[in-house]
Amino acid sequence: MDPDVLSLQGAARYTAMSDTTIKKLVDAGVLPTRQCAPYAPREIQRSDLESPRLRQIFETLRQSGQVRLGVKLEAQSVFLPIDQPAAKKS
């Protein structure tokens, strides 16, 4: 097994963040993953976790408990806290 390739849980342990936080970063497109086959676990490169952008996000989360990421919703750019789900628009 390649020590530079981590599972979602391994990435959470490596960064001292929760699994949920790592998943939200993946879902927001901030943290790239790779999946070698359908239904296989996602793989995260250790080098991606050490990028300056991700290091800044992790530091902000440690200090304030939230971080704002730009997310496109209905052709508008809005910013959502990483630790709160988006409210559905009616």
N, C-alpha and C positions, 0 to 999 in steps of 0.2 A: 504494500500500500504506500502511495506517495505521501510523504509528510507535508508536502506543500498543497495538498488538496484536502479540504475539510468538508464535513457534512454541515448541515444547518446547525445542529447541536454542537459540533466541534467548533464552528465559527463563533457561536455564542460563548462557549467556554474560553476560547482564545482571546476574545475581546472583552470578557467580563460583562457582557450584555445578555439580555434575555433572548430566548428563542423567538419570542414574539417580535422583539425589536428587529432582529436580523431578518425575519420573514417580511416585516413591513418595509424594510430597506430594499429587499429583493423585489417585492410587489410594486414598489414605487419606481423601480428601474434604476435605483442608485447603486445597488450592489449586483454585479453580474453573476450569473450562475450558469452551470452547464449540466445537461442531463444526457447521459450516454444512450439511454433508451426510454421509451414511454414507460411511465410509472416507476422508473428508477429514481433513487434519491438525487436531489440536486447536489452538485459539487461546487464548492466555493474555493477559489484560489487564495492562498494566504497572502500573496502579493496584493490582491485587490483590497484586502482588509487593512493593509499597511499604506494604502495610497493617502496622499495628503488630504484629499476631500473626505474620505471616510474617517481618518484620524480626527479631523476637525469636528465631524458629526458626533463621533463617540465622546469627545471632550465636552462638547456642548451638552450632550445628554447627561453626562456625569455631573455637570455643574448646575443645570437648570431642570433636568428631568424631561425636557421636550426640545424638539428641533422642528423648524418649519422647512418643508420641502415643496418646491413648485410641482404642482400636479395639474394636468389638463383635465377639465371637466366641462363638457358641452361647449367646446371651442373657447372657453375662458380660462385664463391662468389664475388659479387660486392657490393659496398656501394653507396647508393643513398641518397641525401638530402631528408628529409621528406617533404619538401615544394615544390619539383619539380617532375613532372612525369618522368618516365623512357622513354628514346627515344627508338623507335622500331628499332630492328635490321633487316636489309634486308637479 
